[in-house]
Amino acid sequence: MTQHTVLIIDDEPAHRLMVRVVLGDAGFKVLEADNGSTGLNLLRSKQVDAILLDMRMPGMNGLEVLQRLQEQGTFPPVIMLTAFGNVGSAVEAMKSGAFHYLTKPADNDELLAVIQKAVEHSRLALENRELKKQIGQMRETRIIGDSAAIRRVVELIEQVGPSEANVLILGESGTGKELAAQLLHDRSLRAKGPLIKVNCAALPESLLESELFGYIREAFTGAAQDKPGRFQLASGGTLFLDEIGELPLT
């Protein structure tokens, strides 16, 4: 079972001790900081699932610490600790991104309940970020799969992509040759250029030369203007000759 970590930032040693005992008995690992600066430094080196943050401390107060956390980007759920007469400030902190607030001294059962909710929130947020990352990677590669064969294909594409080599892609119909060509282009030094796709099987032999290499105006009857070929259009990018095996040998 994973042991979750809670950081308490509070200048009162007695209250930190109480929190450490209550959370420790419930199976949590507790880190302590007696001021905001120390707490922020701990967060740079430790993985934390939730933060208990005192509102009023000498030096940097709780709202200032919360603001620093927001400036740094993603941070664990923050539970503000406040005196009974200062609830308004805690509510204001929640509007600024705090997860919850507790009045001091916190009731043990309420403390545990809020911490457990915060840890669960942290877990779900992490899963959500990981899922978005995986989806982003799938969209980027366009090749979905986790088998050894698929991983090997992607590794080869990553190796070959930055080179200037001509690449022959072999595979049965529907196995993803066009996806592989797209990924090769994306990983190449020509990725900012166009990817020109040519379905060679659909080109009549009589039009093959003009489609691939183009022609100039009046090169033949009906050639009213210059037409660039696919090779020219792919200049600075990638030319994908799909079904190249269907081209006539002569």
N, C-alpha and C positions, 0 to 999 in steps of 0.2 A: 504494500500500500504506500502511495506517495505521501511523504511528509511535506505539508505546506508551510511556508515561511511567512511570518508576519513581522513587520518592522514597526516598533513604537518609537515615536519622536516626542519626547516629553521631558521637561526640565525637573519634574518632581520624582525623585528616586523611589519614594514609597508607592506612588501610583504605578510606576514601571514594574516594581516588584510584584504588586498585586496582579497586574496583567500577565506578567511572565509566569506566575504560578498557575493562574486560571487556564491560560492557553496551553501551557506546558502539560498540565494534567489531561488536557483534551487531545494531546498528540501533536500540537503545533510546535514548530521551531520558532523561537522568538529572538529577534535582533533588537538591540537598543541603541538609541542616540539621545543625548541630553540637550541637543540643540539642532536647529534647522540645517546648519552647514554640515555638521557631522552626518546627519541623516541623508542629505543629498550625496555626500561622498560615498556612503555605504551603498546607495542605490546604483552607483556607477560600477561597482564590483560584485554585487550580490544579486541573485535572482529572488525577487520578493513577490508574493501573491497578494498581499494586502498591506495597507499602511494605516496605523493609528497615529493621528497627528494632532497634537495639542494646539489649541487656538492661540493661547497667550503664553509666549515664552520671551525671555530676554534676547535681545539681538534680533534675529529674523523670526517674525511671528508665523503662525500657521498659514495665514492667507498669502504671505510672501513666499513661503515654501511651495504652496499649491500653485502659485503663479510660475515659479521656476520650473515645476514639473510640467506644466502646460507648455512652456517654451521649449522644453526638451522633446516634446512629442508624446508618444505612447507611454503611459505610466499605469501602475497597478491601481485598483480601487482605493480611494482615500476616505477614511472615516474620521471626521473631525471630532475632537474632544473639547468640550466647552463647559464652563460653569453655568449653573442654572439661569443666572440673570443675563447670560450673553447668547441666548438661543438665536436671536435675530441675526447675529454675525455668522452663526453656523449655517442657517438657512441661506444666507447670501453666498456662503462658500459652496453650498450644493448647487446653486445657480451657476457657479463658476467652474463646476466640474467635479466636486466632491461626491462620493458615492452615498454617504449617509453621515449622521452625526449622533453622538452620545453625550449625555451630560455626565460630568464627573461628580462623585466617583461612580463609575459605570456599574450597573447591576450585572452580576456574573452571568446569569442566564441570557440577558439581553445582549451582553457583550459577545457571547459565544454564537448566538443566533445571527447577529449582524456580521460577524467575522466569517461564518460559514457561507452566508449569502454572498459576501464580497469575494471569497475564494472561488465559489462556483461561477460568479460573474467573470472573474479573471480567467478561469479555465475555458469558458465558452468564448470569450474574446480571443484567446490564443488559438483555439480551434478554428474560429472564423478567419483569423489572419492567415493561418496555415492553409485553409481551404482556398482562400482567395489567391494565395501564392501559387498553389498547385494549378488552379484554373488558369492563372496568368501564364504559367509555364506551358500548359497544354495549348493555349491559344497561340503562344509564341512559336512553339515547335510544330503545331498542327498534326503531330504524330502522337496518337494516344496508345499507350500500352506499356507494360512493365516487365515483359518477358525478357529473357536473356538475349534473344534474337533481335528484338526491337531496340534494346539498349545498345547492342553492338552496332546496329544500323545508324543510330543517332550519333554514337561515338565516331564512326567512320566519317559521317557528314561533317561533324565538328572539326575533324582533322583535315579533311580535304577542302572544305569550304573556302578557307583563306588562300588556297593555292591558285595558280593560273592553269591548272591541269584541265584537260577535257575529260568529262566523266561519263561513263556508260552505265546506265541504270537498267538492270535486268529484273524481270518479274512478270508473273502472270497478270492478266487483266484484272483490275480491281484490288491489287495489292498495295497501291499507294505510290506508284512511281512519280506521279505529278506532285504529290505532297513532298516526296524526297527532293524533287527538283526545286520546289519552292523553298524548302529549308536550306538547300545548298546555296541558293541565291541569297537568302537572308543572312547566311554566315559568311558570304564572300566579301571581298574588298570592293565589289561592285554593287553592293546591296542598295545604294541610293539610286542606282540606275534602273532602267526598266527590265522586267522579266517578260520576254516575248515568247509566246507559246505557239508552236506550229504543229497542227495535226497532219503529219505527213501522209497518213492513210487516206485523208480526204482530198489531197491535192491531185488533180488530173495530171498525167505525165506532160501534156501539152503546155500546162501553166506552171510547171515546177520551177523552171529556170527564172521566169519573170517574178514569181512570188518570192523566191529565196533571194535573188540578187537584184531585182528591180529592173527598171529600164528608163531610158531618157525619151523625151518628147520626139515623136516622129520616128522612133526606132522601127516601128512597123505600122501597118495600116490600123488606124483607130487609136494610136498612142498620142492622145491630144496633149498630155503633159507628163512631166517626169513623175515616176513613182518609185519611192525608195523600197528596196527589198527588205526582207525580215532580218538579214544579217546587218544591214545598215541601221535599221530601227533598234536593234539590240546593242548598238555601239555604246560602250560604257556600262553595259548591264550584262544580262545573261540570255542566251538563246536556248530554248528547250525544244528539241526536235522529237516530239512524241511519235511513237511507232515508226522510228527511223528505219526499222527493218522492212517496212512496206515500200520503201523507195526502190525504183528500178535500178539495176546495177549498171545499165547503159545510159 
